[in-house]
Amino acid sequence: MKIAYCIRKNWKVAHGGDVVQMVNTKAEIEKVYNVEIRIIDNVKDLNSFSPDIAHIFNMQTLEESSEYVQEAKLLGAKVVLSTIYWDMSHARFIDNLARLGFFCNSEYYKRIYKIYKNSEVYMASIFGKPKSVTKNYEDKVRNFLQEFDWYLPNSEEEMLIINDTFGTNYKNYSVIPNSVDFNKFPYFSNKQRKGFISAARIEPVKNQLQLVDICRASNWDLTLVGGVTPNNLRYLEAVKKHAIGSGRINISAQNLAQNELGHLFKTHKVHILASFRESPGLSSLEALGSGMNVVVCDSDYCPTDTYFKGLIDQHVFVCDPYSKKSIHKAMKAAYELDTPRTNVLLKFNWANTGYETFKVYEKLV
C-alpha cells in the first residue's frame, strides 16, 4: 500500500498542528505496518509516486489542498482528509479588537461579540472580508469537501461544526483525536504540587491578561510560559503591566525546551488554557497526562466531550473565557480537588492514532 501525505509547501518552517499530526502518524504506521508513506509538498511529485491513497492534511490551505485532490483523482487514488477545523469567529473577534488596541478583560466583550458576529456576515457580503465568511468561500469549501472518500476530524464536535457550517451531512468519517507523546510528558505523582501554570503563546486569543488579573486579585501563584510573535508585543506589555506589584506572577515569554516544560508540569498543580479557540490544546492534554488538574474552556471553544468526558468536575474544569467570574470559579475548584492518581489520558497516544488511521486506509483500498 502506498500513501501520499499531502501537506502545504511551508510545512518544514511553519510548524502547526497539521505537521505534528502528520509526522507522528507517519512514524507510528511505518513502525507496525508494511506500507510506503511519502510526504508530498509539491503536487508535481504526486504523479511520479502514484499512491493508492492521498491523505490531505488541513482544509484551511484550500488552494494547495484542492490541487492535491484533483491530481489524486486523476491518478485513481482514494482521498482522505484530516479536517483540522474549528469555529474561528471568537478568535477573529478577539484578534480584530487587539489590532485596534483593545484587549478582552471583562464579560462586556461577549455582548460586543454577538453584535460583531452578525455584522461580520453583512460586511463580508459587501466587502468580501473576512474571506472565510463570504458565500463564495463557503461554496468553494463545500465543493472541495464533496471530493473526499473519508474524513478524519480530531473530534466529534469538529465534524458537527463542519456539517453545520457548510450545510453538509457527511457520515463517512472516523474521529482521530490529537495525541500526546507520554515519553516526553510522563505521569508524575507529586503531592506537593502548587500554583497555576499556563503554557501557550502569549497572545490575546490565549487570554493571559485575564489570568493575571484573577491571580493578582486572589493572591495566587501563576506561571505564564510561551513565545510571543512581533505583532503581539503590545499584548505582552499589557500582561506584564497588569502583573506589576505581584511577586507571585512569573512571566517567561519564550518557548521552553520540552524537558524544562516537563519539569514545570511536575511541580504545578493546575494548568489553565482559557483560550477562545482550542482543539483541545496540546498543552492541556500534556498537563493532564502529567498529573495536573486542568482548566479549559467550554464546548463553544473546545471539544470537551471527545477529550474530557467523564473527567469534568473531577480533574477537568470548564469556564467561559469572556468571564473572570467563570474562570476564577473553575480555577478555584481545580485547585481545591486532588490531582489524578494515574495518567487519565493514556488512550490519546500516537500508537492508537496510527492504528485508527490505518484501519481507515484498509477500509478504502
Sequence and secondary structure as in RCSB ss.txt:
>XXXX:A:sequence
MKIAYCIRKNWKVAHGGDVVQMVNTKAEIEKVYNVEIRIIDNVKDLNSFSPDIAHIFNMQTLEESSEYVQEAKLL
GAKVVLSTIYWDMSHARFIDNLARLGFFCNSEYYKRIYKIYKNSEVYMASIFGKPKSVTKNYEDKVRNFLQEFDW
YLPNSEEEMLIINDTFGTNYKNYSVIPNSVDFNKFPYFSNKQRKGFISAARIEPVKNQLQLVDICRASNWDLTLV
GGVTPNNLRYLEAVKKHAIGSGRINISAQNLAQNELGHLFKTHKVHILASFRESPGLSSLEALGSGMNVVVCDSD
YCPTDTYFKGLIDQHVFVCDPYSKKSIHKAMKAAYELDTPRTNVLLKFNWANTGYETFKVYEKLV
>XXXX:A:secstr
 EEEEE  TTTTTS  HHHHHHHHHHHHHHHHS  EEEEE STHHHHHH  SEEEEE SSSHHHHHHHHHHHHHT
T EEEEE      HHHHHHHHHHHTT    STHHHHHHHHHHHHHHHHHHHH  SGGGSHHHHHHHHHHHTT SE
E  SSHHHHHHHHHHHT     B      B TTTS     TT  SEEEES  SGGGTHHHHHHHHHHHT  EEEE
    GGGHHHHHHHHHHHTT TTEEEE S   HHHHHHHHHH SEEEE  SS SS HHHHHHHHHT EEEEE TT
TS HHHHHTTTBTTTEEEE TT HHHHHHHHHHHHHS   SS TTTTSBHHHHHHHHHHHHHHH 
